[in-house]
Amino acid sequence: MSNDTLTHLAAHHGDFEDFARLMQQTASGRFNQVWWGVWRQYVAPVLPTTGTVVDLGCGPGGLFVPLRHEHPQVEIVGVEVQPAMVREAQTVAQSVGAQVVVADLSQPLPLADEVADVVTLAHVVHELPWPLPLLREAFRILRPGGACLVYDWVRQPLQSYVDGSEITEDLLQHFREHCLFTPDDLAFLCTSAGFSVQEVIGRRGGRYAMVILSKPERI
Ligand SMILES: C[S@@+](CC[C@H](N)C(=O)[O-])C[C@H]1O[C@@H](n2cnc3c(N)ncnc32)[C@H](O)[C@@H]1O
């Protein structure tokens, strides 16, 4: 793992333990009825009963429990590098029979080609200063015909991002990182990694977007 990655994450997240707790507390808001509605429509149809879901940047494993309820027999693999997140994810993984791979998403992933039926990237793409190699890796590990779900912050006016808080240098830096891409930019970035875009859905008043992707079948 690169020290640069942990330094970058520390600057973005602040205290690792606090941020891991925050991500766990807020997970049900991200993986809510809208998420599962999209999932059932676009993702579940290509996920075999005993297929494999790889959650890149799984954080504290907030997706693991609801995913296990939704698909009792699938293999769940989370990938994470930040130590406090890894610890929490490993505890959750044990309780639902998932697996956590400790790896830096800015490097080639220690996962085989086409190992996943489904790949998820929830609130992760914005965290990489150079996200294209990660999207290419997501494409590589996905089998043809599989689905990838990218859910992330997207561009919004500064006023709505600030939402009444004090404007600080730190907040502006987060604005740069969270609000770089429009939903279409995010989708375009994914196509340049090889994916086909199925749908782009705005979420939570346009502050976030879900991009539903597929990997074309071989002809
Ligand atoms: C905002 S959190 C979202 C966590 C989880 N996907 C969720 O929605 O609950 C982003 C996660 O991506 C992880 N992450 C960011 N860059 C990473 C990298 N280069 N390698 C591994 N994990 C990374 C962070 O440590 C963090 O846990």
The ligand as a Tripos MOL2 file, in Angstrom:
@<TRIPOS>MOLECULE
LIG
   27    29     1     0     0
SMALL
NO_CHARGES

@<TRIPOS>ATOM
      1 C1        -16.8030    7.6260    1.7250 C.3       1 LIG1
      2 S1        -16.2160    6.0320    2.1560 S.3       1 LIG1
      3 C2        -17.5460    4.9880    1.5680 C.3       1 LIG1
      4 C3        -17.4890    3.6110    2.1610 C.3       1 LIG1
      5 C4        -18.5660    2.6390    1.6430 C.3       1 LIG1
      6 N1        -18.4380    2.3940    0.2350 N.3       1 LIG1
      7 C5        -19.9380    3.1500    1.9830 C.2       1 LIG1
      8 O1        -20.5760    3.7620    1.1140 O.co2     1 LIG1
      9 O2        -20.3370    2.9510    3.1330 O.co2     1 LIG1
     10 C6        -14.9540    5.7300    0.9320 C.3       1 LIG1
     11 C7        -14.0850    4.5460    1.2730 C.3       1 LIG1
     12 O3        -13.1600    4.3110    0.1970 O.3       1 LIG1
     13 C8        -11.9130    3.9960    0.7650 C.3       1 LIG1
     14 N2        -10.8310    4.3360   -0.1510 N.ar      1 LIG1
     15 C9        -10.5710    5.5440   -0.7120 C.ar      1 LIG1
     16 N3         -9.4490    5.4850   -1.4450 N.ar      1 LIG1
     17 C10        -8.9880    4.2240   -1.3360 C.ar      1 LIG1
     18 C11        -7.8470    3.5430   -1.8650 C.ar      1 LIG1
     19 N4         -6.9540    4.1560   -2.6390 N.pl3     1 LIG1
     20 N5         -7.6870    2.2450   -1.5680 N.ar      1 LIG1
     21 C12        -8.6100    1.5900   -0.7870 C.ar      1 LIG1
     22 N6         -9.6970    2.1710   -0.2450 N.ar      1 LIG1
     23 C13        -9.8780    3.4800   -0.5280 C.ar      1 LIG1
     24 C14       -11.8530    4.8650    2.0150 C.3       1 LIG1
     25 O4        -10.9090    4.3840    2.9370 O.3       1 LIG1
     26 C15       -13.2730    4.7740    2.5260 C.3       1 LIG1
     27 O5        -13.4490    3.7080    3.3970 O.3       1 LIG1
@<TRIPOS>BOND
     1     1     2 1
     2     2     3 1
     3     2    10 1
     4     3     4 1
     5     4     5 1
     6     5     6 1
     7     5     7 1
     8     7     8 2
     9     7     9 1
    10    10    11 1
    11    11    12 1
    12    11    26 1
    13    12    13 1
    14    13    14 1
    15    13    24 1
    16    14    15 ar
    17    14    23 ar
    18    15    16 ar
    19    16    17 ar
    20    17    18 ar
    21    17    23 ar
    22    18    19 1
    23    18    20 ar
    24    20    21 ar
    25    21    22 ar
    26    22    23 ar
    27    24    25 1
    28    24    26 1
    29    26    27 1
@<TRIPOS>SUBSTRUCTURE
     1 LIG1         1 GROUP 0 **** ****
